[in-house]
Amino acid sequence: MSYGDDEENRFFRKVKENPWVPLGLLGTIGVIGYQVFNYRRRGEHVKPSVYIIQTRVFAQGAIVGTLALVVGYKLFNEFIIPAIRGDANGDVKAGAKHR
């Protein structure tokens, strides 16, 4: 087995364990690609340094948006779905104590 095969298997294993990371990366790459594509149409009044800062902020926004989606998805699956199904202890993890 070569070094590249090991790294490829590790990458796919990590993606399988946490599929949200590639989604955030794709969002960031998409924002950066869109901004690079529209660089020439930015207008005369926008300096290149300001445009680059805006690109960075939009890319960070894509990551924060992905994190918000992940948190919402996990909260929905852990609390809302069990409540709808009528599970008595749907919101309590095994071993957790009530106060």
WOZI-V280652 format. One record per residue. N is the residue number from 1. RES is the residue in one small letter. OMEGA is omega as a letter, one per 30 degrees, with the letter a starting at -180 (* if undefined). BURIAL is I if it has 24 or more other ideal C-beta (glycine too) atoms within 12 Angstrom, else O. D_LAST is the distance of its C-alpha to the last C-alpha in whole Angstrom. Layout:
<<N;RES;OMEGA;BURIAL;D_LAST> <N;RES;OMEGA;BURIAL;D_LAST>>
This chain:
<<1;m;a;O;53> <2;s;a;O;54> <3;y;a;O;51> <4;g;l;O;51> <5;d;l;O;50> <6;d;l;O;47> <7;e;l;O;46> <8;e;l;O;46> <9;n;l;O;44> <10;r;l;O;41> <11;f;a;O;41> <12;f;l;O;41> <13;r;l;O;38> <14;k;l;O;36> <15;v;l;O;37> <16;k;l;O;36> <17;e;a;O;33> <18;n;a;O;32> <19;p;a;O;34> <20;w;a;I;33> <21;v;l;O;35> <22;p;l;O;38> <23;l;l;O;37> <24;g;l;I;36> <25;l;l;O;40> <26;l;l;O;42> <27;g;l;I;41> <28;t;l;I;41> <29;i;l;O;45> <30;g;l;O;45> <31;v;a;I;45> <32;i;l;I;47> <33;g;l;O;50> <34;y;a;O;50> <35;q;l;I;50> <36;v;l;O;53> <37;f;a;O;55> <38;n;a;O;55> <39;y;a;O;56> <40;r;a;O;59> <41;r;a;O;58> <42;r;a;O;56> <43;g;a;O;59> <44;e;a;O;61> <45;h;a;O;59> <46;v;l;O;56> <47;k;l;O;56> <48;p;a;O;55> <49;s;l;O;53> <50;v;l;O;51> <51;y;l;O;51> <52;i;l;O;50> <53;i;l;O;47> <54;q;l;O;46> <55;t;l;I;46> <56;r;a;O;44> <57;v;l;O;41> <58;f;l;I;42> <59;a;l;I;41> <60;q;l;O;38> <61;g;l;O;37> <62;a;l;I;37> <63;i;l;I;35> <64;v;l;O;32> <65;g;l;O;33> <66;t;l;I;33> <67;l;l;O;29> <68;a;l;O;28> <69;l;l;O;29> <70;v;a;O;28> <71;v;l;O;24> <72;g;l;O;25> <73;y;a;O;26> <74;k;l;O;23> <75;l;l;O;21> <76;f;a;O;23> <77;n;a;O;23> <78;e;a;O;19> <79;f;a;O;18> <80;i;a;O;21> <81;i;l;O;23> <82;p;l;O;20> <83;a;l;O;20> <84;i;a;O;23> <85;r;l;O;24> <86;g;l;O;22> <87;d;a;O;20> <88;a;a;O;17> <89;n;a;O;14> <90;g;a;O;16> <91;d;a;O;14> <92;v;l;O;12> <93;k;l;O;14> <94;a;l;O;15> <95;g;l;O;13> <96;a;a;O;10> <97;k;l;O;6> <98;h;l;O;4> <99;r;*;O;0>>
